[in-house]
Amino acid sequence: MIFFIFFSLFMWLGFLSYYKPNKYCFILVLSILLYPSSTSFSFMNVFEGVFFYDSIIIGVLIAHFFKIRTHEVNFRLNFDKKIILILGVYFVYFLSALYSSVQFKYLLKDLRPVILIFECYIIYKLVVIRTDSWNIKSINKLVIIVGVLSIIKLTYFQISLSHINDDFYSDNSYRYLDAGTYFCVAYLLAIFCNKFTIRLKENSAYLAIICSVICIMVANSRFIIISMVLIILLFNYKSIKKTIAYLVSACFLVSAFILYSYYSGSIRVLDAFEAEALIYQITTRYEPALNMIDSFSINEFIFGTGIGKPFYIPWFSYRDLDPYNINIDSGYFTFYCKFGFISLFVTYCFLSFFKFNNKGQSLPPLFWFMCCIFIVSATPYQIYAIGIFLGYIITLQMAEKK
């Protein structure tokens, strides 16, 4: 019931954002980031593979085609070539899946990455670039709200654990990660990386940076911290002063992260300091994919198993969950198992979203950040992935207006 109420509200918000982007675009983005998009709140943000924000596109497209029909606009959508190509690849594999014995629920979930790309591109083309409301003040305000709310959502999550009968969430009650987390990552990379430097003209920027760091710390993700720090250092290596300053800051950040993990009882993070435990974590993460690859035919080595075929993850059974899942904790392995060597093209198309409209500059920091994250996460399948995409297209707007 909760899902359908907010699903309808987001569709209406998408409709309004198209008609009055200057008034509603900020509200739209803020609503997406504030709504609990963590997997711990799946009862209110996903239903049978449909995400709560999918309805936004319905509202936007209805408004767009209505205006075209009434001749109020004279432009149509022009899709990037890579988006058209990846849609073509998925269409071919989708047709192949229809003639196989895959279950529809897995097939729908396997379309999530291409649905995400399509949705974000539509939001960018029909809403974000049609508004003048984005500036340093507005995005700082947005980040501050997201950072503060991350603590509130973590607190609410911990309180609601008494109603959630799941050992996994009970063991991870110290962390909260959703779309707002990835949005804050995009903001920090935009602030501190050379090519998209946004000058700290506003005092609110310093508070926004602090709130972003808090939001990321609350997520308690080792790889997000490591990847973000690494990218910032690589993009500033030519400046000795910046490199030293960021190295010192990185030391404080990592130390704070370790202390937070220690006092919150994050065994997952603390075990990473022991070689045996770390090897076990890595093996467990990739084992479902390696088992699948081990049984591949020659044809599957080249073209993959196709979309709609899930991985068998036996340890899901302790949570009374379906032991079959459409992805594992690695974008590279997930795409390879589904597309074979074509996964090189598919992966590049997803990552290249973070360099469209880049005007010939070197690859932006988010491109390299996602290259790192794909090692341990099949991010395009996750409901909170929209945060990193929104972060890119909005900070891109700021970079163009600075």
C-alpha positions, -999 to +999 in steps of 0.1 A: +000+000+000+028+024+010+046+017-023+016+024-045+009+057-027+044+070-033+046+055-067+016+076-077+030+107-060+063+104-079+045+100-112+026+133-105+059+149-095+075+138-127+045+153-146+048+187-128+087+187-132+083+186-169+057+214-171+074+237-145+111+225-142+123+256-125+098+251-097+097+214-093+131+200-105+148+206-072+118+191-053+119+161-076+156+154-070+153+161-033+124+137-030+143+109-048+173+113-025+153+117+007+130+087+001+144+056+018+160+037-011+180+013+010+173-024+005+163-025+042+132-006+032+123-028+002+087-031+014+082+006+005+105+012-024+102-019-047+074-041-058+080-072-081+111-056-096+095-021-101+112+008-082+094+037-066+109+062-090+100+044-122+067+063-122+086+096-126+094+086-162+057+078-169+047+112-157+075+130-177+068+111-209+030+116-206+036+154-202+062+154-231+040+136-256+010+156-246+029+188-254+041+174-287+005+164-296-007+199-288+023+215-307+035+232-276+070+219-282+087+212-315+115+189-303+118+152-299+141+130-279+175+124-295+192+095-279+230+091-276+243+065-300+257+044-271+223+043-255+207+032-288+233+004-292+229-009-257+192-009-261+197-029-292+219-055-274+194-059-246+166-062-272+184-091-289+191-109-257+155-102-245+141-119-276+164-148-270+153-150-234+116-152-244+123-184-263+141-200-233+128-212-200+137-182-178+112-169-153+097-135-161+105-121-126+142-127-132+140-113-168+124-081-155+151-077-128+178-082-155+164-053-174+170-029-145+204-016-157+191-005-191+159+009-175+181+029-152+201+044-181+169+052-200+153+068-170+183+090-161+188+101-197+151+111-199+153+130-166+184+148-179+171+157-213+135+166-204+138+181-169+173+189-156+187+208-186+155+228-190+159+245-156+180+274-144+174+265-107+208+247-102+235+267-087+261+263-060+237+274-033+209+251-043+231+220-046+249+228-013+215+230+004+205+197-012+237+180+000+233+193+036+197+180+038+207+146+024+236+144+049+215+153+079+187+130+068+211+100+065+216+101+102+179+103+108+172+074+084+199+053+101+183+060+135+148+051+121+163+019+106+178+009+139+144+015+157+125-004+131+147-035+134+124-048+160+098-053+133+123-067+107+129-104+112+162-106+092+196-115+108+215-097+080+200-063+088+204-069+125+241-076+120+244-045+099+224-021+120+253+004+121+252+012+084+228+029+061+234+033+023+210+046-002+208+070-032+218+099-010+251+082-003+261+080-039+249+115-046+273+128-019+301+109-035+294+126-068+294+160-050+327+154-033+344+142-065+330+173-083+344+196-055+379+181-052+388+168-087+404+192-111+383+189-142+350+195-124+362+218-097+334+239-083+349+268-064+340+271-028+325+305-031+297+298-006+302+292+031+275+266+028+299+245+007+321+237+038+290+225+057+279+205+026+313+188+025+311+178+062+275+165+057+286+145+026+315+129+046+290+120+074+266+105+049+294+084+034+307+074+068+272+062+078+272+039+048+303+022+062+315+010+028+352+003+026+353+003-012+334+036-015+359+053+008+390+037-008+378+044-044+368+080-036+401+088-019+421+072-047+403+091-075+407+124-057+444+118-052+449+107-089+431+138-102+453+161-081+487+145-084+501+174-105+497+198-075+520+190-047+502+212-022+468+196-030+483+161-029+498+167+005+466+183+018+444+155+005+467+128+018+465+142+053+427+146+049+425+110+037+445+097+067+420+115+090+390+101+070+403+065+070+411+067+107+376+080+114+361+053+093+381+026+112+372+041+146+335+042+136+337+006+124+354-005+156+329+012+180+299+002+159+311-034+159+316-037+121+332-072+120+331-071+082+355-041+081+377-052+110+381-087+095+396-071+064+428-065+083+433-103+086+445-120+054+426-152+059+393-134+066+398-110+037+404-140+013+373-156+026+352-125+019+366-122-016+360-159-024+324-157-010+317-126-031+327-142-064+320-178-058+285-179-074+298-164-107+329-187-107+307-217-102+285-206-131+315-199-154+329-234-145+299-250-161+299-228-193+298-243-227+320-228-254+291-208-267+284-194-232+321-184-228+317-162-259+281-149-256+272-156-220+241-173-206+218-144-216+196-122-194+171-137-171+193-165-157+200-160-120+230-169-099+226-195-072+236-180-038+232-207-012+239-185+019+207-165+011+188-195+026+197-185+062+176-153+056+147-173+042+152-156+009+151-170-027+186-185-031+186-174-067+196-138-074+199-120-107+233-104-099+263-109-076+285-083-059+305-075-090+294-056-121+322-071-142+314-107-133+276-102-136+278-087-170+303-113-183+281-142-171+252-127-190+269-113-221+302-131-225+328-110-244+300-086-254+300-076-218+331-054-226+309-033-248+279-034-224+301-024-194+317+004-214+283+018-224+272+020-188+304+036-176+305+060-206+272+076-193+296+094-169+314+111-197+286+121-221+284+159-227+320+161-215+331+185-243+363+167-250+378+168-215+395+139-200+374+112-185+355+126-154+362+113-119+329+095-117+338+073-147+369+060-128+350+058-095+324+035-111+352+014-127+364+008-092+329+002-077+321-024-104+347-046-088+326-052-057+291-041-068+267-046-097+256-010-091+232-007-121+210-034-106+206-016-073+177+007-064+200+034-050+221+036-082+200+065-093+219+086-067+252+085-086+235+093-119+216+122-105+248+134-088+266+134-122+241+152-143+235+179-116+271+186-108+277+186-146+252+214-149+270+233-121+303+228-138+289+243-170+275+274-151+304+282-129 
